[in-house]
Amino acid sequence: KQWYQRRVAITAGIASRSSTPPIEFTSQTNILERSLFGSSTPMSPTQSIPSHSSYLMEKMASQLKQSQSELISYQEQIRSLSLSKASLSAEITNVSKKCGELEQKIVDLPLIKKENKELQTRYDTLLQMYGEKAEEVHELQLDLTDVREAYKAQIEQLLAKVIR
């Protein structure tokens, strides 16, 4: 406001000393008013500045309310983004933990495969040995059956000799 008043006074002083017609002063004032206040109607020299001041105050109050609304909106966005950030940070922590576990499993995998191969070899060997032993037992059972039958036959022959 003070800047505007000084500008008008300086412009008025220049206009009174120069040979330019007073209409140019009015044009300069109108241009200045339009650029400062967005007014399309020229302010007459008789028009009072307080009415313009109240307009400016209303305009500034409106801009202040709009700025406050924007500020509240931005604060709400910040809160929302902070919650999202916290959630994503927790998710990143979980994923990083799982990634670490998987990396450890990848490191352990060759050792596990080696152990599995050794166990498979031992299993195959034991299975083969079991098969051989089962076959041997079967043969021994057959031999035992043959020996029993032979023993019975001998006993029967001896009994037949003794009875005769």
KETI-690109 format. One record per residue: residue number from 1; residue in one letter; z, y, x of N, C-alpha, C, O in turn. Coordinates in Angstrom, 2 decimals. Layout:
BEGIN
pos code nc3 nc2 nc1 cac3 cac2 cac1 cc3 cc2 cc1 oc3 oc2 oc1
NUM A Z Y X Z Y X Z Y X Z Y X
...
# end
This chain:
BEGIN
pos code nc3 nc2 nc1 cac3 cac2 cac1 cc3 cc2 cc1 oc3 oc2 oc1
1 K 0.00 -1.19 0.84 0.00 0.00 0.00 0.00 1.24 0.88 -0.75 2.18 0.63
2 Q 0.83 1.25 1.89 0.88 2.41 2.79 -0.43 2.53 3.55 -0.94 3.63 3.74
3 W -0.96 1.42 3.97 -2.23 1.42 4.70 -3.32 2.03 3.82 -4.13 2.83 4.28
4 Y -3.32 1.63 2.55 -4.30 2.15 1.61 -4.16 3.67 1.46 -5.15 4.39 1.47
5 Q -2.93 4.14 1.31 -2.70 5.58 1.14 -3.15 6.35 2.38 -3.74 7.43 2.25
6 R -2.87 5.81 3.58 -3.32 6.47 4.81 -4.83 6.50 4.87 -5.43 7.50 5.26
7 R -5.47 5.39 4.48 -6.93 5.29 4.52 -7.54 6.33 3.58 -8.52 6.98 3.92
8 V -6.96 6.47 2.38 -7.46 7.45 1.42 -7.27 8.86 1.97 -8.16 9.70 1.83
9 A -6.13 9.12 2.59 -5.87 10.47 3.14 -6.83 10.78 4.28 -7.36 11.89 4.36
10 I -7.06 9.81 5.16 -7.99 10.01 6.27 -9.39 10.24 5.74 -10.10 11.14 6.19
11 T -9.80 9.41 4.79 -11.13 9.54 4.21 -11.27 10.89 3.52 -12.32 11.52 3.60
12 A -10.23 11.32 2.83 -10.27 12.61 2.14 -10.37 13.75 3.14 -11.10 14.71 2.91
13 G -9.65 13.65 4.26 -9.70 14.67 5.30 -11.08 14.76 5.91 -11.59 15.85 6.16
14 I -11.70 13.60 6.17 -13.04 13.57 6.75 -14.03 14.13 5.75 -14.94 14.87 6.12
15 A -13.85 13.78 4.49 -14.78 14.25 3.45 -14.69 15.76 3.29 -15.71 16.41 3.05
16 S -13.49 16.34 3.41 -13.36 17.78 3.21 -13.93 18.55 4.38 -14.39 19.67 4.21
17 R -13.91 17.97 5.61 -14.43 18.64 6.77 -15.93 18.46 6.93 -16.60 19.28 7.55
18 S -16.45 17.40 6.36 -17.88 17.13 6.56 -18.70 17.86 5.52 -18.19 18.43 4.56
19 S -20.02 17.80 5.76 -20.92 18.46 4.84 -21.45 17.50 3.78 -22.38 17.83 3.04
20 T -20.87 16.30 3.71 -21.34 15.32 2.72 -20.80 15.69 1.37 -19.73 16.27 1.24
21 P -21.55 15.35 0.36 -21.09 15.69 -0.99 -19.88 14.86 -1.39 -19.69 13.77 -0.86
22 P -19.06 15.34 -2.31 -17.86 14.64 -2.75 -18.16 13.30 -3.42 -17.27 12.46 -3.50
23 I -19.36 13.09 -3.89 -19.69 11.82 -4.53 -19.58 10.66 -3.56 -19.23 9.54 -3.94
24 E -19.89 10.93 -2.27 -19.78 9.89 -1.26 -18.33 9.49 -1.07 -18.03 8.31 -0.87
25 F -17.41 10.46 -1.12 -15.99 10.16 -1.01 -15.57 9.21 -2.12 -14.82 8.26 -1.88
26 T -16.05 9.49 -3.32 -15.73 8.62 -4.45 -16.29 7.23 -4.22 -15.63 6.24 -4.54
27 S -17.50 7.13 -3.67 -18.11 5.82 -3.39 -17.30 5.07 -2.36 -17.06 3.87 -2.49
28 Q -16.87 5.79 -1.30 -16.07 5.14 -0.27 -14.75 4.65 -0.84 -14.29 3.56 -0.50
29 T -14.14 5.43 -1.67 -12.88 5.05 -2.30 -13.10 3.83 -3.19 -12.29 2.90 -3.19
30 N -14.20 3.85 -3.95 -14.50 2.70 -4.83 -14.71 1.43 -4.01 -14.21 0.37 -4.37
31 I -15.45 1.55 -2.92 -15.70 0.37 -2.07 -14.39 -0.15 -1.52 -14.15 -1.36 -1.50
32 L -13.53 0.76 -1.06 -12.24 0.37 -0.51 -11.39 -0.31 -1.58 -10.77 -1.34 -1.32
33 E -11.36 0.27 -2.76 -10.57 -0.32 -3.85 -11.08 -1.70 -4.21 -10.30 -2.63 -4.40
34 R -12.41 -1.84 -4.30 -12.97 -3.15 -4.64 -12.64 -4.19 -3.59 -12.32 -5.33 -3.92
35 S -12.70 -3.80 -2.31 -12.44 -4.78 -1.26 -10.96 -5.15 -1.22 -10.62 -6.30 -0.93
36 L -10.08 -4.20 -1.51 -8.65 -4.50 -1.46 -8.13 -5.16 -2.74 -7.33 -6.09 -2.67
37 F -8.58 -4.68 -3.86 -7.97 -5.11 -5.12 -8.89 -5.95 -5.99 -8.45 -6.45 -7.02
38 G -10.13 -6.11 -5.61 -11.05 -6.89 -6.41 -11.39 -6.19 -7.70 -11.83 -6.85 -8.65
39 S -11.21 -4.93 -7.78 -11.44 -4.19 -9.00 -12.90 -3.78 -9.09 -13.47 -3.31 -8.11
40 S -13.49 -3.96 -10.23 -14.89 -3.55 -10.41 -14.96 -2.15 -11.01 -16.03 -1.53 -11.00
41 T -13.85 -1.65 -11.53 -13.84 -0.31 -12.11 -13.24 0.64 -11.08 -12.20 0.34 -10.50
42 P -13.88 1.75 -10.87 -13.35 2.68 -9.87 -12.05 3.31 -10.33 -11.83 3.54 -11.52
43 M -11.20 3.58 -9.37 -9.93 4.23 -9.68 -10.14 5.74 -9.59 -10.57 6.25 -8.55
44 S -9.85 6.40 -10.64 -10.06 7.85 -10.63 -8.93 8.50 -9.84 -7.82 7.97 -9.77
45 P -9.20 9.64 -9.26 -8.16 10.31 -8.49 -6.96 10.68 -9.35 -5.86 10.84 -8.83
46 T -7.16 10.80 -10.65 -6.04 11.15 -11.53 -5.25 9.93 -11.96 -4.14 10.05 -12.48
47 Q -5.83 8.75 -11.74 -5.13 7.52 -12.15 -3.94 7.33 -11.21 -4.04 7.56 -10.01
48 S -2.85 6.90 -11.77 -1.63 6.79 -10.96 -1.60 5.49 -10.18 -2.08 4.46 -10.66
49 I -1.05 5.53 -8.99 -0.93 4.36 -8.13 0.10 3.38 -8.69 -0.09 2.18 -8.50
50 P 1.17 3.80 -9.35 2.13 2.83 -9.89 1.50 1.82 -10.85 1.92 0.66 -10.87
51 S 0.50 2.22 -11.65 -0.12 1.24 -12.55 -0.88 0.22 -11.73 -0.93 -0.96 -12.08
52 H -1.47 0.67 -10.65 -2.16 -0.25 -9.73 -1.14 -1.12 -9.01 -1.39 -2.29 -8.72
53 S 0.02 -0.53 -8.72 1.09 -1.28 -8.06 1.60 -2.40 -8.94 1.85 -3.51 -8.47
54 S 1.74 -2.11 -10.22 2.22 -3.16 -11.12 1.19 -4.28 -11.23 1.53 -5.47 -11.30
55 Y -0.08 -3.89 -11.23 -1.14 -4.90 -11.24 -1.06 -5.76 -9.97 -1.14 -6.98 -10.01
56 L -0.88 -5.06 -8.84 -0.77 -5.79 -7.58 0.45 -6.70 -7.57 0.39 -7.83 -7.09
57 M 1.55 -6.21 -8.10 2.78 -7.01 -8.15 2.57 -8.24 -9.02 2.99 -9.34 -8.66
58 E 1.91 -8.07 -10.16 1.63 -9.22 -11.04 0.73 -10.21 -10.34 0.95 -11.42 -10.40
59 K -0.30 -9.67 -9.67 -1.24 -10.54 -8.95 -0.52 -11.30 -7.84 -0.73 -12.50 -7.66
60 M 0.34 -10.60 -7.11 1.08 -11.24 -6.02 2.08 -12.26 -6.57 2.27 -13.32 -5.97
61 A 2.71 -11.95 -7.70 3.65 -12.89 -8.33 2.90 -14.14 -8.77 3.39 -15.26 -8.61
62 S 1.71 -13.94 -9.32 0.89 -15.08 -9.73 0.50 -15.93 -8.52 0.56 -17.16 -8.56
63 Q 0.10 -15.25 -7.45 -0.26 -15.98 -6.23 0.96 -16.70 -5.65 0.83 -17.81 -5.13
64 L 2.13 -16.08 -5.73 3.36 -16.71 -5.25 3.67 -17.98 -6.05 4.01 -19.02 -5.48
65 K 3.55 -17.88 -7.38 3.78 -19.06 -8.22 2.80 -20.17 -7.88 3.17 -21.34 -7.80
66 Q 1.54 -19.79 -7.70 0.52 -20.78 -7.34 0.84 -21.41 -5.99 0.71 -22.62 -5.81
67 S 1.26 -20.59 -5.04 1.62 -21.10 -3.71 2.82 -22.03 -3.79 2.87 -23.06 -3.12
68 Q 3.80 -21.65 -4.63 4.98 -22.51 -4.80 4.59 -23.84 -5.43 5.10 -24.89 -5.04
69 S 3.70 -23.80 -6.40 3.21 -25.04 -7.02 2.50 -25.92 -5.99 2.71 -27.13 -5.94
70 E 1.67 -25.29 -5.18 0.98 -26.03 -4.13 1.97 -26.62 -3.14 1.82 -27.76 -2.69
71 L 3.00 -25.84 -2.80 4.03 -26.31 -1.87 4.75 -27.53 -2.44 4.97 -28.51 -1.73
72 I 5.12 -27.47 -3.71 5.78 -28.61 -4.35 4.86 -29.83 -4.35 5.29 -30.95 -4.08
73 S 3.60 -29.59 -4.65 2.62 -30.68 -4.63 2.51 -31.29 -3.23 2.49 -32.51 -3.08
74 Y 2.44 -30.43 -2.22 2.35 -30.92 -0.84 3.62 -31.68 -0.43 3.54 -32.69 0.27
75 Q 4.78 -31.18 -0.87 6.03 -31.88 -0.55 6.05 -33.27 -1.20 6.52 -34.24 -0.60
76 E 5.56 -33.35 -2.43 5.49 -34.65 -3.12 4.53 -35.58 -2.37 4.81 -36.77 -2.23
77 Q 3.41 -35.04 -1.92 2.47 -35.85 -1.14 3.11 -36.33 0.16 2.90 -37.47 0.58
78 I 3.89 -35.47 0.78 4.58 -35.85 2.02 5.56 -36.97 1.75 5.64 -37.93 2.52
79 R 6.31 -36.87 0.66 7.26 -37.93 0.30 6.52 -39.25 0.05 6.92 -40.31 0.53
80 S 5.45 -39.16 -0.70 4.65 -40.36 -1.00 4.08 -40.97 0.27 4.13 -42.18 0.46
81 L 3.54 -40.13 1.13 2.97 -40.63 2.39 4.06 -41.19 3.31 3.82 -42.14 4.05
82 S 5.25 -40.61 3.26 6.36 -41.13 4.07 6.75 -42.53 3.60 7.00 -43.42 4.41
83 L 6.78 -42.72 2.27 7.08 -44.05 1.74 6.00 -45.05 2.13 6.29 -46.18 2.52
84 S 4.76 -44.62 2.04 3.65 -45.48 2.44 3.75 -45.82 3.92 3.51 -46.95 4.33
85 K 4.09 -44.82 4.71 4.23 -45.04 6.16 5.32 -46.06 6.44 5.14 -46.97 7.25
86 A 6.46 -45.93 5.77 7.56 -46.87 5.97 7.15 -48.28 5.57 7.44 -49.25 6.26
87 S 6.47 -48.37 4.44 6.00 -49.68 3.97 5.02 -50.29 4.95 5.12 -51.47 5.28
88 L 4.08 -49.49 5.41 3.08 -49.99 6.37 3.73 -50.34 7.70 3.32 -51.30 8.36
89 S 4.73 -49.58 8.11 5.44 -49.89 9.36 6.12 -51.25 9.25 6.09 -52.05 10.19
90 A 6.75 -51.51 8.10 7.40 -52.81 7.90 6.36 -53.93 7.91 6.58 -54.99 8.49
91 E 5.24 -53.68 7.27 4.18 -54.69 7.25 3.63 -54.93 8.65 3.37 -56.08 9.02
92 I 3.46 -53.88 9.42 2.99 -54.03 10.81 3.99 -54.83 11.61 3.60 -55.68 12.42
93 T 5.28 -54.59 11.40 6.32 -55.35 12.11 6.21 -56.83 11.77 6.26 -57.68 12.66
94 N 6.06 -57.14 10.48 5.94 -58.54 10.06 4.69 -59.19 10.64 4.74 -60.32 11.14
95 V 3.59 -58.49 10.59 2.33 -59.03 11.11 2.43 -59.22 12.63 1.93 -60.20 13.17
96 S 3.08 -58.28 13.31 3.25 -58.40 14.76 4.11 -59.61 15.10 3.84 -60.33 16.06
97 K 5.15 -59.83 14.30 6.03 -60.99 14.52 5.25 -62.29 14.33 5.34 -63.20 15.14
98 K 4.48 -62.36 13.24 3.67 -63.55 12.99 2.63 -63.74 14.09 2.36 -64.87 14.50
99 C 2.05 -62.65 14.55 1.06 -62.71 15.63 1.70 -63.28 16.89 1.10 -64.11 17.58
100 G 2.92 -62.84 17.20 3.65 -63.35 18.36 3.90 -64.84 18.24 3.74 -65.60 19.20
101 E 4.30 -65.26 17.03 4.54 -66.69 16.80 3.26 -67.49 16.98 3.26 -68.56 17.59
102 L 2.16 -66.97 16.45 0.88 -67.67 16.59 0.42 -67.73 18.04 -0.12 -68.73 18.49
103 E 0.64 -66.65 18.78 0.29 -66.65 20.19 1.08 -67.69 20.95 0.55 -68.37 21.83
104 Q 2.38 -67.83 20.60 3.22 -68.85 21.24 2.71 -70.24 20.89 2.70 -71.13 21.74
105 K 2.30 -70.43 19.65 1.75 -71.73 19.25 0.46 -72.03 20.00 0.19 -73.17 20.36
106 I -0.33 -71.01 20.23 -1.58 -71.19 20.98 -1.26 -71.61 22.41 -1.94 -72.47 22.98
107 V -0.24 -71.00 22.98 0.17 -71.36 24.35 0.69 -72.80 24.37 0.41 -73.55 25.31
108 D 1.44 -73.19 23.34 2.03 -74.53 23.28 1.02 -75.61 22.91 1.27 -76.79 23.15
109 L -0.11 -75.24 22.33 -1.07 -76.21 21.82 -1.57 -77.19 22.88 -1.58 -78.39 22.59
110 P -1.97 -76.77 24.07 -2.43 -77.77 25.06 -1.34 -78.78 25.41 -1.63 -79.97 25.58
111 L -0.10 -78.33 25.53 1.01 -79.24 25.83 1.21 -80.23 24.69 1.43 -81.42 24.92
112 I 1.13 -79.74 23.47 1.29 -80.61 22.29 0.16 -81.62 22.23 0.38 -82.79 21.92
113 K -1.07 -81.18 22.52 -2.20 -82.11 22.52 -2.01 -83.18 23.59 -2.30 -84.35 23.34
114 K -1.53 -82.79 24.76 -1.30 -83.75 25.84 -0.24 -84.77 25.42 -0.42 -85.97 25.60
115 E 0.86 -84.27 24.84 1.92 -85.17 24.37 1.39 -86.11 23.29 1.73 -87.29 23.26
116 N 0.57 -85.58 22.40 -0.01 -86.39 21.33 -0.89 -87.49 21.91 -0.83 -88.64 21.47
117 K -1.69 -87.14 22.90 -2.56 -88.13 23.53 -1.74 -89.23 24.20 -2.06 -90.41 24.09
118 E -0.67 -88.83 24.90 0.21 -89.81 25.54 0.86 -90.71 24.50 0.93 -91.93 24.68
119 L 1.34 -90.12 23.42 1.95 -90.93 22.35 0.94 -91.86 21.71 1.26 -93.01 21.40
120 Q -0.28 -91.38 21.52 -1.33 -92.23 20.94 -1.62 -93.41 21.87 -1.79 -94.54 21.41
121 T -1.67 -93.14 23.16 -1.90 -94.21 24.14 -0.76 -95.22 24.09 -1.00 -96.43 24.07
122 R 0.46 -94.75 24.07 1.63 -95.65 23.98 1.59 -96.44 22.68 1.87 -97.64 22.67
123 Y 1.23 -95.79 21.59 1.16 -96.47 20.29 0.11 -97.57 20.34 0.35 -98.70 19.91
124 D -1.07 -97.22 20.88 -2.14 -98.22 20.96 -1.70 -99.41 21.83 -1.98 -100.56 21.49
125 T -1.03 -99.11 22.93 -0.56 -100.18 23.82 0.48 -101.04 23.11 0.42 -102.27 23.16
126 L 1.42 -100.39 22.45 2.45 -101.15 21.71 1.83 -101.97 20.57 2.26 -103.09 20.31
127 L 0.86 -101.41 19.92 0.19 -102.12 18.83 -0.53 -103.36 19.37 -0.49 -104.43 18.76
128 Q -1.17 -103.19 20.49 -1.86 -104.33 21.10 -0.84 -105.40 21.52 -1.05 -106.59 21.29
129 M 0.26 -104.95 22.13 1.30 -105.90 22.54 1.89 -106.61 21.32 2.14 -107.82 21.36
130 Y 2.11 -105.85 20.24 2.64 -106.45 19.02 1.68 -107.50 18.49 2.09 -108.59 18.08
131 G 0.40 -107.17 18.49 -0.61 -108.14 18.03 -0.59 -109.40 18.87 -0.67 -110.51 18.35
132 E -0.50 -109.22 20.17 -0.44 -110.38 21.06 0.81 -111.21 20.79 0.74 -112.43 20.71
133 K 1.94 -110.54 20.64 3.20 -111.26 20.37 3.15 -111.94 19.00 3.65 -113.06 18.85
134 A 2.58 -111.29 18.03 2.47 -111.91 16.70 1.60 -113.15 16.78 1.90 -114.16 16.16
135 E 0.53 -113.07 17.53 -0.35 -114.23 17.70 0.38 -115.35 18.44 0.26 -116.52 18.09
136 E 1.14 -114.97 19.45 1.92 -115.95 20.21 2.96 -116.63 19.32 3.15 -117.84 19.40
137 V 3.63 -115.83 18.48 4.62 -116.39 17.54 3.93 -117.36 16.60 4.46 -118.44 16.32
138 H 2.78 -116.99 16.10 2.05 -117.86 15.18 1.69 -119.19 15.87 1.85 -120.26 15.29
139 E 1.22 -119.09 17.10 0.88 -120.30 17.84 2.12 -121.16 18.07 2.08 -122.38 17.96
140 L 3.24 -120.49 18.40 4.49 -121.23 18.61 4.96 -121.89 17.32 5.48 -123.01 17.34
141 Q 4.78 -121.20 16.20 5.16 -121.81 14.92 4.30 -123.05 14.64 4.80 -124.07 14.16
142 L 3.01 -122.95 14.95 2.13 -124.11 14.77 2.55 -125.25 15.70 2.59 -126.41 15.31
143 D 2.87 -124.89 16.94 3.33 -125.89 17.89 4.63 -126.53 17.41 4.81 -127.74 17.51
144 L 5.53 -125.71 16.88 6.80 -126.23 16.38 6.56 -127.18 15.22 7.19 -128.24 15.12
145 T 5.65 -126.80 14.35 5.32 -127.67 13.22 4.76 -129.00 13.75 5.12 -130.07 13.28
146 D 3.88 -128.91 14.73 3.32 -130.14 15.32 4.42 -130.98 15.97 4.45 -132.20 15.81
147 V 5.31 -130.33 16.69 6.41 -131.05 17.35 7.31 -131.70 16.31 7.73 -132.84 16.52
148 R 7.61 -131.05 15.22 8.44 -131.61 14.15 7.76 -132.86 13.56 8.38 -133.90 13.37
149 E 6.48 -132.70 13.30 5.76 -133.84 12.72 5.74 -135.02 13.71 5.89 -136.18 13.33
150 A 5.56 -134.68 14.99 5.57 -135.75 16.00 6.95 -136.36 16.11 7.09 -137.57 16.25
151 Y 7.96 -135.54 16.04 9.33 -136.03 16.11 9.64 -136.93 14.91 10.25 -137.99 15.06
152 K 9.22 -136.50 13.74 9.42 -137.31 12.54 8.69 -138.65 12.68 9.20 -139.71 12.32
153 A 7.50 -138.55 13.20 6.70 -139.78 13.36 7.40 -140.72 14.34 7.42 -141.93 14.12
154 Q 7.95 -140.18 15.40 8.65 -141.03 16.36 9.90 -141.65 15.74 10.19 -142.83 15.94
155 I 10.62 -140.84 14.98 11.83 -141.36 14.35 11.45 -142.46 13.37 12.12 -143.49 13.32
156 E 10.43 -142.28 12.63 9.99 -143.29 11.68 9.55 -144.57 12.43 9.84 -145.67 11.98
157 Q 8.89 -144.41 13.53 8.48 -145.58 14.33 9.71 -146.30 14.89 9.79 -147.53 14.87
158 L 10.67 -145.50 15.37 11.88 -146.11 15.91 12.64 -146.81 14.77 13.14 -147.92 14.96
159 L 12.73 -146.23 13.67 13.41 -146.86 12.54 12.66 -148.13 12.11 13.27 -149.15 11.78
160 A 11.39 -148.06 12.14 10.59 -149.23 11.75 10.82 -150.34 12.79 10.87 -151.51 12.41
161 K 10.94 -150.04 14.06 11.21 -151.04 15.09 12.60 -151.59 14.93 12.81 -152.79 15.07
162 V 13.52 -150.74 14.64 14.90 -151.17 14.52 15.03 -152.03 13.27 15.77 -153.01 13.33
163 I 14.43 -151.77 12.26 14.53 -152.51 11.02 13.77 -153.82 11.21 14.17 -154.76 10.53
164 R 12.93 -153.99 11.89 12.21 -155.24 12.04 12.92 -156.14 12.86 12.46 -157.25 13.10
# end
